[in-house]
Every structure is written in structure tokens, then in C-alpha cells.
Amino acid sequence: MDGILSALECEVPHLPDVEDRVTRFVALARDVHRAAEVVILEGPAHVVEAAQQVTHASAELSDVMRRMADKARSGIDAHKTADRALAAQREHDLYQRVQQFRTAARTALGNAD
């Protein structure tokens, strides 16, 4: 996400760079979803819930990133500040969900500190 936001910072974003970063971000988001599927199949209910929260937060952040990239492609500059703020909030939400998942997974594995 930081790479995408950095690429979009420019007055006139370099679209191939934006596209490359979005493609990488989307691929990573898909990896998160695939990994969550394993947890859903094999994990205890509280870990499954935490994994589903991660995938939901990841999808919400991906939606914002795609919208921002679409606006850059179209040359639309409206709401750029609001979009960045929303992306930052969704990134924070994702981070929080990942932390909750780690705690739930450590507990399930008997490694709680």
C-alpha cells in the first residue's frame, strides 16, 4: 500500500509504476485469502473468525487501492486527500486484524506470551 500511495503522490502519477504496484498488492491480497482458506478448513473457530477479519480488511483496503488507481488512470484528482485518509484508515484496520489473528493463532498453537 505504501508503494501505491507513493506512486500516486506525484502531480501526474507514472501510470506504469502505479499499475505494477497495484498488481503486486492485489497478488499479495490474493495470497492472504488463499492462506485464510487453509485456516478456515483446519483451524479452531476463534482463529477462523480472526482470519476472516483479516481477509475482510484486506479486501476493503484493496477496494480503495483499486479506486485510487482507477482515478489516476482517468486523470481524476477529486477527493485525493479523502481517498488517502480512507486508505490509511483501512491499512490501520488491516494491521489491527493481523495482530488479532496472530494472537489467536499463537493461543491455538499453545505459544501465547
C-alpha positions as CSV (number, residue, x, y, z in Angstrom):
1,M,0.0,0.0,0.0
2,D,2.8,2.4,0.8
3,G,4.3,1.8,-2.6
4,I,1.0,2.6,-4.3
5,L,0.4,5.7,-2.3
6,S,3.9,6.8,-3.0
7,A,3.4,6.3,-6.8
8,L,0.1,8.2,-6.6
9,E,1.7,11.2,-4.7
10,C,3.1,12.8,-7.9
11,E,1.1,15.6,-9.5
12,V,0.9,13.4,-12.6
13,P,1.4,9.7,-11.5
14,H,3.6,7.5,-13.7
15,L,0.8,5.0,-14.6
16,P,3.0,2.0,-15.4
17,D,4.6,2.3,-12.0
18,V,1.1,2.6,-10.4
19,E,-0.1,-0.4,-12.3
20,D,2.9,-2.5,-11.3
21,R,2.5,-1.7,-7.7
22,V,-1.3,-2.4,-7.8
23,T,-0.7,-5.7,-9.5
24,R,1.8,-6.7,-6.7
25,F,-0.6,-5.5,-4.0
26,V,-3.5,-7.5,-5.5
27,A,-1.4,-10.6,-5.7
28,L,-0.4,-10.3,-2.1
29,A,-4.1,-9.8,-1.1
30,R,-4.9,-13.0,-3.0
31,D,-2.2,-14.8,-1.1
32,V,-3.8,-13.7,2.1
33,H,-7.2,-15.0,1.0
34,R,-5.6,-18.4,0.0
35,A,-3.9,-18.7,3.3
36,A,-7.1,-17.9,5.1
37,E,-8.8,-20.8,3.3
38,V,-6.4,-23.2,4.9
39,V,-7.2,-21.7,8.3
40,I,-10.9,-22.0,7.6
41,L,-10.5,-25.6,6.8
42,E,-8.2,-26.6,9.6
43,G,-8.3,-24.0,12.4
44,P,-10.4,-23.7,15.5
45,A,-13.4,-21.3,15.4
46,H,-11.8,-18.4,17.1
47,V,-8.8,-18.5,14.7
48,V,-11.1,-18.9,11.7
49,E,-13.0,-15.7,12.8
50,A,-9.7,-13.8,13.2
51,A,-8.6,-15.0,9.7
52,Q,-11.9,-13.9,8.2
53,Q,-11.5,-10.5,9.7
54,V,-8.1,-10.2,8.1
55,T,-9.4,-11.2,4.7
56,H,-12.3,-8.7,5.0
57,A,-10.0,-5.9,6.0
58,S,-7.6,-6.8,3.2
59,A,-10.5,-6.8,0.6
60,E,-11.6,-3.3,1.9
61,L,-8.1,-1.9,1.5
62,S,-7.8,-3.5,-1.9
63,D,-11.0,-1.8,-3.0
64,V,-9.7,1.6,-2.0
65,M,-6.4,1.0,-3.8
66,R,-8.2,-0.1,-7.0
67,R,-10.4,3.0,-6.9
68,M,-7.5,5.3,-6.4
69,A,-5.6,3.7,-9.3
70,D,-8.7,3.9,-11.5
71,K,-9.0,7.6,-10.7
72,A,-5.3,8.1,-11.6
73,R,-5.8,6.3,-14.9
74,S,-8.7,8.6,-15.6
75,G,-6.9,11.7,-14.6
76,I,-9.4,12.4,-11.8
77,D,-7.9,14.3,-9.0
78,A,-11.0,14.9,-6.9
79,H,-11.1,13.6,-3.4
80,K,-7.4,12.6,-3.4
81,T,-6.9,13.7,0.2
82,A,-10.0,11.9,1.4
83,D,-9.0,8.7,-0.5
84,R,-5.6,8.8,1.1
85,A,-7.1,9.2,4.5
86,L,-9.5,6.3,3.9
87,A,-6.6,4.1,2.6
88,A,-4.6,5.0,5.8
89,Q,-7.6,4.1,8.0
90,R,-8.1,0.8,6.2
91,E,-4.4,0.0,6.4
92,H,-4.6,0.6,10.1
93,D,-7.7,-1.6,10.4
94,L,-5.9,-4.4,8.5
95,Y,-2.9,-4.1,10.7
96,Q,-5.1,-4.4,13.8
97,R,-6.8,-7.5,12.4
98,V,-3.5,-9.1,11.6
99,Q,-2.4,-8.5,15.2
100,Q,-5.6,-10.1,16.5
101,F,-5.1,-13.1,14.1
102,R,-1.5,-13.6,15.4
103,T,-2.7,-13.6,19.0
104,A,-5.5,-16.1,18.2
105,A,-3.1,-18.3,16.3
106,R,-0.4,-18.2,19.0
107,T,-3.0,-19.1,21.6
108,A,-4.3,-22.0,19.5
109,L,-0.8,-23.3,19.0
110,G,0.0,-23.0,22.7
111,N,2.5,-20.3,22.2
112,A,0.7,-17.4,23.9
113,D,3.1,-15.0,25.7
